[in-house]
Amino acid sequence: MAELPRATVLCVDDDVISRQVFALWLRHAGYFVLEAATGNEALQLARQQPDLVVLDVNLPDVSG
């Protein structure tokens, strides 16, 4: 049986610990995780067309 490709999740949070813990949970669940600390970083990474974006609405540079 062929293995399905891993879904990609973009995790955006300016709180480093929150972002890293959430990303760790997602990785342990089998997802490929991209991380961003700012809205501008997230917009750049979103060009990779992740399957899901987990977004903090209170970012330092743009509104989530």
mmCIF file of the N, C-alpha and C atoms, coordinates in Angstrom:
data_MODEL
# 
_entry.id   MODEL 
# 
loop_
_atom_site.group_PDB 
_atom_site.id 
_atom_site.type_symbol 
_atom_site.label_atom_id 
_atom_site.label_alt_id 
_atom_site.label_comp_id 
_atom_site.label_asym_id 
_atom_site.label_entity_id 
_atom_site.label_seq_id 
_atom_site.pdbx_PDB_ins_code 
_atom_site.Cartn_x 
_atom_site.Cartn_y 
_atom_site.Cartn_z 
_atom_site.occupancy 
_atom_site.B_iso_or_equiv 
_atom_site.pdbx_formal_charge 
_atom_site.auth_seq_id 
_atom_site.auth_comp_id 
_atom_site.auth_asym_id 
_atom_site.auth_atom_id 
_atom_site.pdbx_PDB_model_num 
ATOM 1   N N  . MET A 1 1  ? 0.839  -1.170 0.000  1.00 0.00 ? 1  MET A N  1 
ATOM 2   C CA . MET A 1 1  ? 0.000  0.000  0.000  1.00 0.00 ? 1  MET A CA 1 
ATOM 3   C C  . MET A 1 1  ? 0.892  1.244  0.000  1.00 0.00 ? 1  MET A C  1 
ATOM 4   N N  . ALA A 1 2  ? 0.626  2.175  -0.896 1.00 0.00 ? 2  ALA A N  1 
ATOM 5   C CA . ALA A 1 2  ? 1.446  3.376  -1.014 1.00 0.00 ? 2  ALA A CA 1 
ATOM 6   C C  . ALA A 1 2  ? 1.180  4.322  0.157  1.00 0.00 ? 2  ALA A C  1 
ATOM 7   N N  . GLU A 1 3  ? 2.240  4.939  0.621  1.00 0.00 ? 3  GLU A N  1 
ATOM 8   C CA . GLU A 1 3  ? 2.121  5.883  1.725  1.00 0.00 ? 3  GLU A CA 1 
ATOM 9   C C  . GLU A 1 3  ? 1.665  7.241  1.188  1.00 0.00 ? 3  GLU A C  1 
ATOM 10  N N  . LEU A 1 4  ? 0.704  7.855  1.867  1.00 0.00 ? 4  LEU A N  1 
ATOM 11  C CA . LEU A 1 4  ? 0.215  9.170  1.460  1.00 0.00 ? 4  LEU A CA 1 
ATOM 12  C C  . LEU A 1 4  ? 1.256  10.246 1.779  1.00 0.00 ? 4  LEU A C  1 
ATOM 13  N N  . PRO A 1 5  ? 1.332  11.289 0.953  1.00 0.00 ? 5  PRO A N  1 
ATOM 14  C CA . PRO A 1 5  ? 2.268  12.377 1.273  1.00 0.00 ? 5  PRO A CA 1 
ATOM 15  C C  . PRO A 1 5  ? 1.823  13.085 2.543  1.00 0.00 ? 5  PRO A C  1 
ATOM 16  N N  . ARG A 1 6  ? 2.792  13.562 3.299  1.00 0.00 ? 6  ARG A N  1 
ATOM 17  C CA . ARG A 1 6  ? 2.480  14.276 4.536  1.00 0.00 ? 6  ARG A CA 1 
ATOM 18  C C  . ARG A 1 6  ? 1.909  15.643 4.210  1.00 0.00 ? 6  ARG A C  1 
ATOM 19  N N  . ALA A 1 7  ? 0.888  16.029 4.944  1.00 0.00 ? 7  ALA A N  1 
ATOM 20  C CA . ALA A 1 7  ? 0.312  17.366 4.789  1.00 0.00 ? 7  ALA A CA 1 
ATOM 21  C C  . ALA A 1 7  ? 1.270  18.385 5.403  1.00 0.00 ? 7  ALA A C  1 
ATOM 22  N N  . THR A 1 8  ? 1.267  19.581 4.822  1.00 0.00 ? 8  THR A N  1 
ATOM 23  C CA . THR A 1 8  ? 2.114  20.662 5.307  1.00 0.00 ? 8  THR A CA 1 
ATOM 24  C C  . THR A 1 8  ? 1.274  21.659 6.083  1.00 0.00 ? 8  THR A C  1 
ATOM 25  N N  . VAL A 1 9  ? 1.758  22.015 7.283  1.00 0.00 ? 9  VAL A N  1 
ATOM 26  C CA . VAL A 1 9  ? 1.084  22.985 8.135  1.00 0.00 ? 9  VAL A CA 1 
ATOM 27  C C  . VAL A 1 9  ? 2.022  24.158 8.359  1.00 0.00 ? 9  VAL A C  1 
ATOM 28  N N  . LEU A 1 10 ? 1.510  25.360 8.147  1.00 0.00 ? 10 LEU A N  1 
ATOM 29  C CA . LEU A 1 10 ? 2.254  26.581 8.446  1.00 0.00 ? 10 LEU A CA 1 
ATOM 30  C C  . LEU A 1 10 ? 1.785  27.071 9.805  1.00 0.00 ? 10 LEU A C  1 
ATOM 31  N N  . CYS A 1 11 ? 2.686  27.127 10.763 1.00 0.00 ? 11 CYS A N  1 
ATOM 32  C CA . CYS A 1 11 ? 2.382  27.533 12.130 1.00 0.00 ? 11 CYS A CA 1 
ATOM 33  C C  . CYS A 1 11 ? 2.951  28.934 12.345 1.00 0.00 ? 11 CYS A C  1 
ATOM 34  N N  . VAL A 1 12 ? 2.065  29.903 12.620 1.00 0.00 ? 12 VAL A N  1 
ATOM 35  C CA . VAL A 1 12 ? 2.476  31.306 12.728 1.00 0.00 ? 12 VAL A CA 1 
ATOM 36  C C  . VAL A 1 12 ? 2.139  31.821 14.123 1.00 0.00 ? 12 VAL A C  1 
ATOM 37  N N  . ASP A 1 13 ? 3.183  32.190 14.867 1.00 0.00 ? 13 ASP A N  1 
ATOM 38  C CA . ASP A 1 13 ? 2.994  32.747 16.215 1.00 0.00 ? 13 ASP A CA 1 
ATOM 39  C C  . ASP A 1 13 ? 4.269  33.485 16.598 1.00 0.00 ? 13 ASP A C  1 
ATOM 40  N N  . ASP A 1 14 ? 4.132  34.688 17.134 1.00 0.00 ? 14 ASP A N  1 
ATOM 41  C CA . ASP A 1 14 ? 5.310  35.444 17.539 1.00 0.00 ? 14 ASP A CA 1 
ATOM 42  C C  . ASP A 1 14 ? 5.839  34.998 18.897 1.00 0.00 ? 14 ASP A C  1 
ATOM 43  N N  . ASP A 1 15 ? 5.059  34.227 19.647 1.00 0.00 ? 15 ASP A N  1 
ATOM 44  C CA . ASP A 1 15 ? 5.530  33.663 20.905 1.00 0.00 ? 15 ASP A CA 1 
ATOM 45  C C  . ASP A 1 15 ? 6.310  32.386 20.577 1.00 0.00 ? 15 ASP A C  1 
ATOM 46  N N  . VAL A 1 16 ? 7.623  32.444 20.765 1.00 0.00 ? 16 VAL A N  1 
ATOM 47  C CA . VAL A 1 16 ? 8.512  31.360 20.338 1.00 0.00 ? 16 VAL A CA 1 
ATOM 48  C C  . VAL A 1 16 ? 8.136  30.026 20.976 1.00 0.00 ? 16 VAL A C  1 
ATOM 49  N N  . ILE A 1 17 ? 7.916  30.026 22.272 1.00 0.00 ? 17 ILE A N  1 
ATOM 50  C CA . ILE A 1 17 ? 7.631  28.767 22.964 1.00 0.00 ? 17 ILE A CA 1 
ATOM 51  C C  . ILE A 1 17 ? 6.314  28.168 22.486 1.00 0.00 ? 17 ILE A C  1 
ATOM 52  N N  . SER A 1 18 ? 5.280  28.983 22.370 1.00 0.00 ? 18 SER A N  1 
ATOM 53  C CA . SER A 1 18 ? 3.994  28.479 21.882 1.00 0.00 ? 18 SER A CA 1 
ATOM 54  C C  . SER A 1 18 ? 4.129  27.886 20.487 1.00 0.00 ? 18 SER A C  1 
ATOM 55  N N  . ARG A 1 19 ? 4.821  28.613 19.605 1.00 0.00 ? 19 ARG A N  1 
ATOM 56  C CA . ARG A 1 19 ? 4.994  28.138 18.229 1.00 0.00 ? 19 ARG A CA 1 
ATOM 57  C C  . ARG A 1 19 ? 5.768  26.828 18.190 1.00 0.00 ? 19 ARG A C  1 
ATOM 58  N N  . GLN A 1 20 ? 6.857  26.740 18.961 1.00 0.00 ? 20 GLN A N  1 
ATOM 59  C CA . GLN A 1 20 ? 7.682  25.540 18.935 1.00 0.00 ? 20 GLN A CA 1 
ATOM 60  C C  . GLN A 1 20 ? 6.956  24.331 19.529 1.00 0.00 ? 20 GLN A C  1 
ATOM 61  N N  . VAL A 1 21 ? 6.197  24.536 20.591 1.00 0.00 ? 21 VAL A N  1 
ATOM 62  C CA . VAL A 1 21 ? 5.451  23.427 21.195 1.00 0.00 ? 21 VAL A CA 1 
ATOM 63  C C  . VAL A 1 21 ? 4.381  22.930 20.232 1.00 0.00 ? 21 VAL A C  1 
ATOM 64  N N  . PHE A 1 22 ? 3.635  23.859 19.638 1.00 0.00 ? 22 PHE A N  1 
ATOM 65  C CA . PHE A 1 22 ? 2.590  23.464 18.699 1.00 0.00 ? 22 PHE A CA 1 
ATOM 66  C C  . PHE A 1 22 ? 3.195  22.750 17.490 1.00 0.00 ? 22 PHE A C  1 
ATOM 67  N N  . ALA A 1 23 ? 4.311  23.274 16.980 1.00 0.00 ? 23 ALA A N  1 
ATOM 68  C CA . ALA A 1 23 ? 4.983  22.644 15.840 1.00 0.00 ? 23 ALA A CA 1 
ATOM 69  C C  . ALA A 1 23 ? 5.478  21.252 16.200 1.00 0.00 ? 23 ALA A C  1 
ATOM 70  N N  . LEU A 1 24 ? 5.973  21.074 17.414 1.00 0.00 ? 24 LEU A N  1 
ATOM 71  C CA . LEU A 1 24 ? 6.442  19.762 17.858 1.00 0.00 ? 24 LEU A CA 1 
ATOM 72  C C  . LEU A 1 24 ? 5.291  18.763 17.888 1.00 0.00 ? 24 LEU A C  1 
ATOM 73  N N  . TRP A 1 25 ? 4.150  19.186 18.418 1.00 0.00 ? 25 TRP A N  1 
ATOM 74  C CA . TRP A 1 25 ? 2.964  18.308 18.435 1.00 0.00 ? 25 TRP A CA 1 
ATOM 75  C C  . TRP A 1 25 ? 2.580  17.893 17.019 1.00 0.00 ? 25 TRP A C  1 
ATOM 76  N N  . LEU A 1 26 ? 2.576  18.866 16.119 1.00 0.00 ? 26 LEU A N  1 
ATOM 77  C CA . LEU A 1 26 ? 2.197  18.569 14.739 1.00 0.00 ? 26 LEU A CA 1 
ATOM 78  C C  . LEU A 1 26 ? 3.189  17.615 14.083 1.00 0.00 ? 26 LEU A C  1 
ATOM 79  N N  . ARG A 1 27 ? 4.480  17.823 14.321 1.00 0.00 ? 27 ARG A N  1 
ATOM 80  C CA . ARG A 1 27 ? 5.495  16.929 13.742 1.00 0.00 ? 27 ARG A CA 1 
ATOM 81  C C  . ARG A 1 27 ? 5.333  15.508 14.275 1.00 0.00 ? 27 ARG A C  1 
ATOM 82  N N  . HIS A 1 28 ? 5.072  15.387 15.583 1.00 0.00 ? 28 HIS A N  1 
ATOM 83  C CA . HIS A 1 28 ? 4.868  14.062 16.162 1.00 0.00 ? 28 HIS A CA 1 
ATOM 84  C C  . HIS A 1 28 ? 3.622  13.392 15.591 1.00 0.00 ? 28 HIS A C  1 
ATOM 85  N N  . ALA A 1 29 ? 2.664  14.182 15.139 1.00 0.00 ? 29 ALA A N  1 
ATOM 86  C CA . ALA A 1 29 ? 1.454  13.643 14.525 1.00 0.00 ? 29 ALA A CA 1 
ATOM 87  C C  . ALA A 1 29 ? 1.680  13.291 13.051 1.00 0.00 ? 29 ALA A C  1 
ATOM 88  N N  . GLY A 1 30 ? 2.870  13.584 12.529 1.00 0.00 ? 30 GLY A N  1 
ATOM 89  C CA . GLY A 1 30 ? 3.205  13.192 11.168 1.00 0.00 ? 30 GLY A CA 1 
ATOM 90  C C  . GLY A 1 30 ? 3.127  14.279 10.120 1.00 0.00 ? 30 GLY A C  1 
ATOM 91  N N  . TYR A 1 31 ? 2.897  15.515 10.536 1.00 0.00 ? 31 TYR A N  1 
ATOM 92  C CA . TYR A 1 31 ? 2.811  16.615 9.577  1.00 0.00 ? 31 TYR A CA 1 
ATOM 93  C C  . TYR A 1 31 ? 4.186  17.211 9.301  1.00 0.00 ? 31 TYR A C  1 
ATOM 94  N N  . PHE A 1 32 ? 4.340  17.783 8.116  1.00 0.00 ? 32 PHE A N  1 
ATOM 95  C CA . PHE A 1 32 ? 5.509  18.585 7.792  1.00 0.00 ? 32 PHE A CA 1 
ATOM 96  C C  . PHE A 1 32 ? 5.153  20.013 8.205  1.00 0.00 ? 32 PHE A C  1 
ATOM 97  N N  . VAL A 1 33 ? 5.981  20.655 9.029  1.00 0.00 ? 33 VAL A N  1 
ATOM 98  C CA . VAL A 1 33 ? 5.636  21.944 9.616  1.00 0.00 ? 33 VAL A CA 1 
ATOM 99  C C  . VAL A 1 33 ? 6.606  23.034 9.173  1.00 0.00 ? 33 VAL A C  1 
ATOM 100 N N  . LEU A 1 34 ? 6.022  24.143 8.734  1.00 0.00 ? 34 LEU A N  1 
ATOM 101 C CA . LEU A 1 34 ? 6.763  25.369 8.476  1.00 0.00 ? 34 LEU A CA 1 
ATOM 102 C C  . LEU A 1 34 ? 6.447  26.319 9.616  1.00 0.00 ? 34 LEU A C  1 
ATOM 103 N N  . GLU A 1 35 ? 7.432  27.112 10.052 1.00 0.00 ? 35 GLU A N  1 
ATOM 104 C CA . GLU A 1 35 ? 7.208  28.021 11.169 1.00 0.00 ? 35 GLU A CA 1 
ATOM 105 C C  . GLU A 1 35 ? 7.535  29.456 10.769 1.00 0.00 ? 35 GLU A C  1 
ATOM 106 N N  . ALA A 1 36 ? 6.721  30.380 11.274 1.00 0.00 ? 36 ALA A N  1 
ATOM 107 C CA . ALA A 1 36 ? 6.946  31.804 11.042 1.00 0.00 ? 36 ALA A CA 1 
ATOM 108 C C  . ALA A 1 36 ? 6.618  32.573 12.319 1.00 0.00 ? 36 ALA A C  1 
ATOM 109 N N  . ALA A 1 37 ? 7.405  33.628 12.583 1.00 0.00 ? 37 ALA A N  1 
ATOM 110 C CA . ALA A 1 37 ? 7.210  34.445 13.778 1.00 0.00 ? 37 ALA A CA 1 
ATOM 111 C C  . ALA A 1 37 ? 6.490  35.757 13.476 1.00 0.00 ? 37 ALA A C  1 
ATOM 112 N N  . THR A 1 38 ? 6.395  36.111 12.205 1.00 0.00 ? 38 THR A N  1 
ATOM 113 C CA . THR A 1 38 ? 5.742  37.362 11.830 1.00 0.00 ? 38 THR A CA 1 
ATOM 114 C C  . THR A 1 38 ? 4.798  37.126 10.661 1.00 0.00 ? 38 THR A C  1 
ATOM 115 N N  . GLY A 1 39 ? 3.924  38.090 10.442 1.00 0.00 ? 39 GLY A N  1 
ATOM 116 C CA . GLY A 1 39 ? 3.016  38.005 9.310  1.00 0.00 ? 39 GLY A CA 1 
ATOM 117 C C  . GLY A 1 39 ? 3.750  38.022 7.986  1.00 0.00 ? 39 GLY A C  1 
ATOM 118 N N  . ASN A 1 40 ? 4.785  38.837 7.899  1.00 0.00 ? 40 ASN A N  1 
ATOM 119 C CA . ASN A 1 40 ? 5.548  38.905 6.645  1.00 0.00 ? 40 ASN A CA 1 
ATOM 120 C C  . ASN A 1 40 ? 6.259  37.585 6.350  1.00 0.00 ? 40 ASN A C  1 
ATOM 121 N N  . GLU A 1 41 ? 6.826  36.955 7.382  1.00 0.00 ? 41 GLU A N  1 
ATOM 122 C CA . GLU A 1 41 ? 7.437  35.638 7.190  1.00 0.00 ? 41 GLU A CA 1 
ATOM 123 C C  . GLU A 1 41 ? 6.377  34.630 6.726  1.00 0.00 ? 41 GLU A C  1 
ATOM 124 N N  . ALA A 1 42 ? 5.206  34.705 7.349  1.00 0.00 ? 42 ALA A N  1 
ATOM 125 C CA . ALA A 1 42 ? 4.121  33.782 7.000  1.00 0.00 ? 42 ALA A CA 1 
ATOM 126 C C  . ALA A 1 42 ? 3.697  33.957 5.547  1.00 0.00 ? 42 ALA A C  1 
ATOM 127 N N  . LEU A 1 43 ? 3.606  35.195 5.104  1.00 0.00 ? 43 LEU A N  1 
ATOM 128 C CA . LEU A 1 43 ? 3.218  35.440 3.713  1.00 0.00 ? 43 LEU A CA 1 
ATOM 129 C C  . LEU A 1 43 ? 4.245  34.858 2.749  1.00 0.00 ? 43 LEU A C  1 
ATOM 130 N N  . GLN A 1 44 ? 5.521  34.959 3.098  1.00 0.00 ? 44 GLN A N  1 
ATOM 131 C CA . GLN A 1 44 ? 6.570  34.375 2.253  1.00 0.00 ? 44 GLN A CA 1 
ATOM 132 C C  . GLN A 1 44 ? 6.430  32.849 2.206  1.00 0.00 ? 44 GLN A C  1 
ATOM 133 N N  . LEU A 1 45 ? 6.242  32.229 3.382  1.00 0.00 ? 45 LEU A N  1 
ATOM 134 C CA . LEU A 1 45 ? 6.124  30.768 3.443  1.00 0.00 ? 45 LEU A CA 1 
ATOM 135 C C  . LEU A 1 45 ? 4.817  30.266 2.827  1.00 0.00 ? 45 LEU A C  1 
ATOM 136 N N  . ALA A 1 46 ? 3.785  31.093 2.843  1.00 0.00 ? 46 ALA A N  1 
ATOM 137 C CA . ALA A 1 46 ? 2.499  30.697 2.258  1.00 0.00 ? 46 ALA A CA 1 
ATOM 138 C C  . ALA A 1 46 ? 2.607  30.473 0.758  1.00 0.00 ? 46 ALA A C  1 
ATOM 139 N N  . ARG A 1 47 ? 3.629  31.008 0.144  1.00 0.00 ? 47 ARG A N  1 
ATOM 140 C CA . ARG A 1 47 ? 3.850  30.768 -1.288 1.00 0.00 ? 47 ARG A CA 1 
ATOM 141 C C  . ARG A 1 47 ? 4.121  29.300 -1.586 1.00 0.00 ? 47 ARG A C  1 
ATOM 142 N N  . GLN A 1 48 ? 4.505  28.549 -0.546 1.00 0.00 ? 48 GLN A N  1 
ATOM 143 C CA . GLN A 1 48 ? 4.732  27.106 -0.707 1.00 0.00 ? 48 GLN A CA 1 
ATOM 144 C C  . GLN A 1 48 ? 3.413  26.330 -0.659 1.00 0.00 ? 48 GLN A C  1 
ATOM 145 N N  . GLN A 1 49 ? 2.312  27.040 -0.515 1.00 0.00 ? 49 GLN A N  1 
ATOM 146 C CA . GLN A 1 49 ? 0.960  26.492 -0.520 1.00 0.00 ? 49 GLN A CA 1 
ATOM 147 C C  . GLN A 1 49 ? 0.769  25.369 0.502  1.00 0.00 ? 49 GLN A C  1 
ATOM 148 N N  . PRO A 1 50 ? 0.881  25.711 1.803  1.00 0.00 ? 50 PRO A N  1 
ATOM 149 C CA . PRO A 1 50 ? 0.643  24.687 2.828  1.00 0.00 ? 50 PRO A CA 1 
ATOM 150 C C  . PRO A 1 50 ? -0.815 24.239 2.795  1.00 0.00 ? 50 PRO A C  1 
ATOM 151 N N  . ASP A 1 51 ? -1.051 23.070 3.336  1.00 0.00 ? 51 ASP A N  1 
ATOM 152 C CA . ASP A 1 51 ? -2.404 22.527 3.378  1.00 0.00 ? 51 ASP A CA 1 
ATOM 153 C C  . ASP A 1 51 ? -3.255 23.207 4.455  1.00 0.00 ? 51 ASP A C  1 
ATOM 154 N N  . LEU A 1 52 ? -2.602 23.708 5.493  1.00 0.00 ? 52 LEU A N  1 
ATOM 155 C CA . LEU A 1 52 ? -3.304 24.325 6.614  1.00 0.00 ? 52 LEU A CA 1 
ATOM 156 C C  . LEU A 1 52 ? -2.417 25.408 7.212  1.00 0.00 ? 52 LEU A C  1 
ATOM 157 N N  . VAL A 1 53 ? -3.036 26.492 7.670  1.00 0.00 ? 53 VAL A N  1 
ATOM 158 C CA . VAL A 1 53 ? -2.315 27.545 8.378  1.00 0.00 ? 53 VAL A CA 1 
ATOM 159 C C  . VAL A 1 53 ? -2.924 27.683 9.764  1.00 0.00 ? 53 VAL A C  1 
ATOM 160 N N  . VAL A 1 54 ? -2.072 27.565 10.789 1.00 0.00 ? 54 VAL A N  1 
ATOM 161 C CA . VAL A 1 54 ? -2.478 27.813 12.167 1.00 0.00 ? 54 VAL A CA 1 
ATOM 162 C C  . VAL A 1 54 ? -1.894 29.188 12.508 1.00 0.00 ? 54 VAL A C  1 
ATOM 163 N N  . LEU A 1 55 ? -2.785 30.156 12.763 1.00 0.00 ? 55 LEU A N  1 
ATOM 164 C CA . LEU A 1 55 ? -2.371 31.558 12.780 1.00 0.00 ? 55 LEU A CA 1 
ATOM 165 C C  . LEU A 1 55 ? -2.755 32.242 14.083 1.00 0.00 ? 55 LEU A C  1 
ATOM 166 N N  . ASP A 1 56 ? -1.774 32.873 14.719 1.00 0.00 ? 56 ASP A N  1 
ATOM 167 C CA . ASP A 1 56 ? -2.005 33.744 15.867 1.00 0.00 ? 56 ASP A CA 1 
ATOM 168 C C  . ASP A 1 56 ? -2.527 35.071 15.310 1.00 0.00 ? 56 ASP A C  1 
ATOM 169 N N  . VAL A 1 57 ? -3.608 35.580 15.855 1.00 0.00 ? 57 VAL A N  1 
ATOM 170 C CA . VAL A 1 57 ? -4.198 36.818 15.300 1.00 0.00 ? 57 VAL A CA 1 
ATOM 171 C C  . VAL A 1 57 ? -3.495 38.076 15.800 1.00 0.00 ? 57 VAL A C  1 
ATOM 172 N N  . ASN A 1 58 ? -2.664 37.962 16.833 1.00 0.00 ? 58 ASN A N  1 
ATOM 173 C CA . ASN A 1 58 ? -1.946 39.127 17.374 1.00 0.00 ? 58 ASN A CA 1 
ATOM 174 C C  . ASN A 1 58 ? -0.469 39.039 17.008 1.00 0.00 ? 58 ASN A C  1 
ATOM 175 N N  . LEU A 1 59 ? -0.145 39.442 15.799 1.00 0.00 ? 59 LEU A N  1 
ATOM 176 C CA . LEU A 1 59 ? 1.231  39.425 15.328 1.00 0.00 ? 59 LEU A CA 1 
ATOM 177 C C  . LEU A 1 59 ? 1.815  40.830 15.403 1.00 0.00 ? 59 LEU A C  1 
ATOM 178 N N  . PRO A 1 60 ? 3.139  40.946 15.508 1.00 0.00 ? 60 PRO A N  1 
ATOM 179 C CA . PRO A 1 60 ? 3.743  42.266 15.693 1.00 0.00 ? 60 PRO A CA 1 
ATOM 180 C C  . PRO A 1 60 ? 3.702  43.173 14.459 1.00 0.00 ? 60 PRO A C  1 
ATOM 181 N N  . ASP A 1 61 ? 3.610  42.607 13.276 1.00 0.00 ? 61 ASP A N  1 
ATOM 182 C CA . ASP A 1 61 ? 3.737  43.444 12.073 1.00 0.00 ? 61 ASP A CA 1 
ATOM 183 C C  . ASP A 1 61 ? 2.451  43.567 11.267 1.00 0.00 ? 61 ASP A C  1 
ATOM 184 N N  . VAL A 1 62 ? 1.615  42.551 11.266 1.00 0.00 ? 62 VAL A N  1 
ATOM 185 C CA . VAL A 1 62 ? 0.337  42.609 10.540 1.00 0.00 ? 62 VAL A CA 1 
ATOM 186 C C  . VAL A 1 62 ? -0.726 41.910 11.382 1.00 0.00 ? 62 VAL A C  1 
ATOM 187 N N  . SER A 1 63 ? -1.964 42.214 11.104 1.00 0.00 ? 63 SER A N  1 
ATOM 188 C CA . SER A 1 63 ? -3.053 41.563 11.827 1.00 0.00 ? 63 SER A CA 1 
ATOM 189 C C  . SER A 1 63 ? -3.274 40.168 11.266 1.00 0.00 ? 63 SER A C  1 
ATOM 190 N N  . GLY A 1 64 ? -3.403 39.199 12.162 1.00 0.00 ? 64 GLY A N  1 
ATOM 191 C CA . GLY A 1 64 ? -3.668 37.827 11.737 1.00 0.00 ? 64 GLY A CA 1 
ATOM 192 C C  . GLY A 1 64 ? -5.048 37.703 11.146 1.00 0.00 ? 64 GLY A C  1 
# 
